[in-house]
Amino acid sequence: MVVLKIYSRRVIFLVIAIVLTSVLSTSGTSHEASGTLILEDAFTNVANGWVRVERWRDTDPHFAQEDFPPDGRGDHDGQRVLFFGTSRPHSSRFLLYYAPGWDSAPRAVPVLLVHGANYTADWWANPGESGVCGALACPSTGLMQYLSERGYRVFALTFPHKQGDNYFWAQHIYDAIQVIKAKTGATQVDIVAWSKGAFAARMYVSSVRTWNTPYAGDVRRLVLIGSPNAGTDWTFRHGWSHNFLIWPECGGRVNGPSPHTWMVCFGIWRYHPELSIYKTQSGDFFPGARQMVARWDAIYPVPLWEQDAWSTYYGGQGFYTQGYGIQFAMDQGSLVSVVPSAGIPASVKTYLLSGGAANIPGIHNEHTGPSDGIVFVASSSSPTGIGAVGGNVILPSLNHLEITWGNMAMAQIEAWLQ
C-alpha cells in the first residue's frame, strides 16, 4: 500500500508538471533588445592575477531574477559576492574581468574568455580555486596568464547565474563585447568559450534569439572548447548515479541538475523538484542545462545495466527514483536543434577543441561512447552549422575540465588566435 500511495502521488506531480510546461514555456515571439548598459561599480583589489573587475547592468526589461536553489548551492562565493553585491544577483548584471596588459599588450584583437556552468571568470586564472579541476593536482594559473604573458589583451565574464538561461548569457556576451570595444578601440574580438559558455557564445554569433540582440559582426574568431554542439544527454544516461553528488539526504551538494524529482536515500523517498532539470511548480533552477539536452540513445544505447537507467532516460517510476525523462526536458526548451540550424556565419572563423579522456575524478564519467567524461566527442567536434571551420582538434589525453588549462590545449588555443 505504501508503494502504491507513493507512486500515485508522483503521477499527480507528473500531471502538474505537464500542465506547467505549457504555462511556463517561453514564447517564440521575437522582440528587440531595448536596454542600455550601466557601469555600477569597479574594483581593483582582485584575486587570482586580475587587475580590474567591473559590474555592469543591462537595463533591458526582459532580464529576470532567476531561481537559485534554496539551500545556497548555486550562490556566488568569495570575492564574487563583493563584486555583485549579493550572492544571488539579478540576471541583468554581469562582471567583466580585466587581465594585466589589457590596455597595453601588443596584440590588436582582444580576447574574451567565457566560462562554463558552475564556474566563474576565475576558472581561467586559477583552476585550482574551486578544488574541482579535472585532476588530482590542480594548477594555480590558467589560460588568462598564458595568453596575457604572450601579449594578448584578455578579458573574461562572470555570469550572474551559474546555470542560467543561455539567452541571458548570449546577451551578456554581446554586452561584454561592446564594453571591450569601447575600452580598447578594437572593432572585433576573439571569443574563447568553454562548455555551456561555448553553447551561449555560439547562440550569439548565430543570432539565436527571442528578444536578445542579434549578431553584430564583432567576432573575428570563435574557439569552442568541449562544446555540446550536438547536445548532451549525460544528465539522463546513467540512472541514479549523478544523484549521489546532488541529493542532500544522500550526502550530495553539487549544483548540478538531477534527472529526477524523487529518490530514495537511506530507505526513505525524498522529493526535490528544485534540484531537477525540469521546470516545475517549485521554479526553474537549471534552465541553461535543459537548453543543451539532446538524445543520443539512437547512436549510443543507454546502459540498461545501470540502476534505474530505463526510467531515468525515458521517464517514469524506477526502483529508487522517479523522473519525467529526457524528452520531457527537451520539450521544455532544448535549443540543440535550433542552434546548428541557425548557423555560424562564414565570416567568423570557428575552431573546435575536444578532449578525449573520460577520467574526471569523483564523477560517473561518460563511458558509453568516446567522450571527455561529460560530452561525447561526436558532439563537441561536430562541424554542423559552422560556416568556416578553421580547426577541429581532439586531444585524447585531456578531459572536459583539463581541456581548458592543459599545456597542449592552451598552446593549441593560442596558435589559433595568432
DRENTINU-877811 format. One line per field, with one value per residue (C-alpha): residue number from 0; x, y, z. Coordinates in steps of 0.5 Angstrom, whole numbers, plus 500, padded with zeros to 3 digits. Each point is the difference from the previous one (the first is absolute). Last residue first. Example, Ala and Ser with C-alpha at 12.3 -4.5 7.8 and 13.67 -1.06 7.14 Angstrom:
n <- c(1_0) .
X <- c(527_498) .
Y <- c(498_493) .
Z <- c(514_502) .
This chain:
n <- c(417_416_415_414_413_412_411_410_409_408_407_406_405_404_403_402_401_400_399_398_397_396_395_394_393_392_391_390_389_388_387_386_385_384_383_382_381_380_379_378_377_376_375_374_373_372_371_370_369_368_367_366_365_364_363_362_361_360_359_358_357_356_355_354_353_352_351_350_349_348_347_346_345_344_343_342_341_340_339_338_337_336_335_334_333_332_331_330_329_328_327_326_325_324_323_322_321_320_319_318_317_316_315_314_313_312_311_310_309_308_307_306_305_304_303_302_301_300_299_298_297_296_295_294_293_292_291_290_289_288_287_286_285_284_283_282_281_280_279_278_277_276_275_274_273_272_271_270_269_268_267_266_265_264_263_262_261_260_259_258_257_256_255_254_253_252_251_250_249_248_247_246_245_244_243_242_241_240_239_238_237_236_235_234_233_232_231_230_229_228_227_226_225_224_223_222_221_220_219_218_217_216_215_214_213_212_211_210_209_208_207_206_205_204_203_202_201_200_199_198_197_196_195_194_193_192_191_190_189_188_187_186_185_184_183_182_181_180_179_178_177_176_175_174_173_172_171_170_169_168_167_166_165_164_163_162_161_160_159_158_157_156_155_154_153_152_151_150_149_148_147_146_145_144_143_142_141_140_139_138_137_136_135_134_133_132_131_130_129_128_127_126_125_124_123_122_121_120_119_118_117_116_115_114_113_112_111_110_109_108_107_106_105_104_103_102_101_100_99_98_97_96_95_94_93_92_91_90_89_88_87_86_85_84_83_82_81_80_79_78_77_76_75_74_73_72_71_70_69_68_67_66_65_64_63_62_61_60_59_58_57_56_55_54_53_52_51_50_49_48_47_46_45_44_43_42_41_40_39_38_37_36_35_34_33_32_31_30_29_28_27_26_25_24_23_22_21_20_19_18_17_16_15_14_13_12_11_10_9_8_7_6_5_4_3_2_1_0) .
X <- c(595_494_500_507_498_494_505_505_495_497_507_502_494_495_494_500_501_493_497_505_507_504_497_501_495_501_495_503_498_493_496_493_498_493_503_507_499_506_497_494_504_505_494_500_501_506_503_497_500_494_496_505_498_503_497_503_506_506_499_502_497_506_498_500_497_502_496_502_496_502_494_499_497_494_498_494_493_498_506_497_493_500_504_496_496_494_495_499_507_499_494_504_506_495_495_503_499_506_501_497_498_494_499_504_504_507_499_495_505_506_497_507_505_499_496_506_496_502_505_498_492_501_503_494_501_501_503_494_499_507_498_494_502_496_493_495_497_494_504_505_505_507_499_502_494_496_503_496_503_497_503_505_506_499_495_499_494_501_505_504_504_503_507_502_504_498_499_500_494_495_503_498_506_506_496_495_505_500_492_500_506_497_496_505_505_495_504_499_502_505_501_506_506_504_497_505_497_504_499_493_497_495_494_497_493_498_495_493_499_507_504_504_506_505_496_498_507_502_495_502_507_498_497_506_506_501_506_497_504_498_498_501_505_500_503_494_495_501_500_494_496_503_498_492_500_503_495_494_503_500_492_498_504_496_504_503_506_495_503_505_508_503_507_505_507_504_505_508_502_500_493_498_503_498_493_500_502_504_499_500_496_503_495_498_493_500_496_503_497_506_504_498_503_500_495_496_500_495_495_498_493_499_505_505_500_507_500_506_502_503_506_505_505_498_499_493_498_507_498_494_493_494_493_494_493_493_493_500_498_506_499_507_499_504_502_507_500_497_504_506_499_493_494_494_498_501_496_495_494_503_500_494_502_498_498_503_495_500_506_504_507_504_507_505_507_506_507_508_498_506_496_497_497_502_498_492_495_493_493_502_493_499_494_494_495_501_495_495_499_493_502_497_504_496_498_492_501_505_496_495_505_503_493_499_507_498_494_503_505_495_497_507_501_493_501_507_497_494) .
Y <- c(569_497_493_499_503_495_494_502_500_494_496_504_497_506_500_493_498_501_495_495_500_494_500_507_500_506_503_507_506_497_506_500_495_497_493_500_495_499_501_496_494_500_499_505_498_496_503_495_494_496_496_502_507_501_499_505_501_501_501_494_500_503_502_508_504_506_503_507_505_505_505_503_493_502_495_496_501_493_498_504_498_492_501_505_496_503_497_494_498_499_496_496_499_496_502_498_495_496_494_494_504_504_504_504_497_501_500_494_496_501_499_496_499_494_504_504_504_499_504_503_499_502_506_505_507_505_507_504_496_502_507_500_497_503_500_501_496_499_496_502_494_499_497_503_505_494_496_495_495_492_497_494_503_505_498_505_505_505_497_502_504_506_503_504_494_499_493_496_495_505_506_497_502_496_494_502_499_492_500_497_502_503_506_505_498_501_505_505_500_506_498_504_497_506_505_505_505_505_507_502_507_499_502_493_501_504_496_500_493_498_495_505_495_504_501_493_497_504_497_493_502_502_494_496_505_506_504_506_505_507_505_507_502_507_496_503_501_493_497_503_498_493_499_502_495_494_503_499_493_498_503_495_495_500_499_494_504_506_507_499_501_503_500_505_499_504_496_501_493_501_501_494_495_504_500_493_497_501_497_493_494_493_495_502_502_507_499_504_506_504_495_503_506_506_497_497_507_502_496_493_496_499_502_506_505_503_507_501_507_501_504_496_505_500_507_501_492_500_496_497_503_497_502_498_499_503_499_493_503_498_495_500_508_506_497_502_498_494_498_501_493_497_500_496_494_495_505_495_504_498_507_502_505_507_503_503_502_507_502_504_496_501_500_498_502_496_502_498_492_496_495_505_507_507_504_500_504_501_501_501_501_497_501_496_499_494_498_495_494_496_492_501_496_494_502_498_494_497_501_496_494_502_499_493_498_502_496_494_501_500_493_497_502_497_494_499_501_495) .
Z <- c(432_504_497_503_507_500_498_505_506_498_500_507_503_502_497_497_507_502_495_500_497_497_493_498_494_495_495_497_496_499_496_499_506_500_501_502_505_505_506_499_497_505_505_506_507_501_494_496_495_501_506_505_502_507_507_504_505_496_492_496_494_496_492_501_494_497_495_496_496_495_501_493_498_504_506_498_502_499_505_505_499_501_507_502_506_503_504_494_501_508_498_495_505_505_505_507_505_504_504_497_494_498_494_494_494_503_507_500_495_504_507_503_494_496_495_497_495_493_497_493_501_507_499_502_500_506_500_501_507_502_499_504_506_506_497_506_505_496_495_494_500_501_507_506_502_499_506_503_504_501_506_500_501_495_495_494_497_496_495_494_505_498_503_506_504_507_501_506_498_504_496_493_495_501_501_494_495_500_500_493_496_493_503_502_494_495_496_494_493_501_508_500_503_498_494_498_496_495_498_504_499_494_505_501_502_507_505_499_497_498_496_496_498_503_507_500_499_506_504_498_502_506_502_498_499_497_496_497_495_500_494_499_505_504_506_505_495_497_507_502_494_500_507_498_495_504_505_495_499_507_501_494_503_506_507_503_503_501_500_494_501_494_498_497_497_496_497_500_502_507_500_496_505_506_498_497_507_507_507_496_503_503_500_493_497_503_506_506_498_501_496_493_502_494_495_506_503_495_503_501_501_492_495_500_494_499_495_496_498_493_499_503_503_507_503_503_501_503_506_500_500_503_498_505_498_502_497_503_507_504_505_505_500_499_493_502_507_499_494_505_503_499_495_502_496_506_504_503_496_494_496_495_495_501_493_494_495_503_496_505_499_507_500_506_498_502_500_500_500_503_504_505_498_504_494_501_495_502_496_493_496_494_496_499_494_497_494_501_496_502_502_507_505_503_507_499_495_504_507_497_499_507_504_496_502_507_501_497_506_505_497_500_507_502_496_504_507_498) .
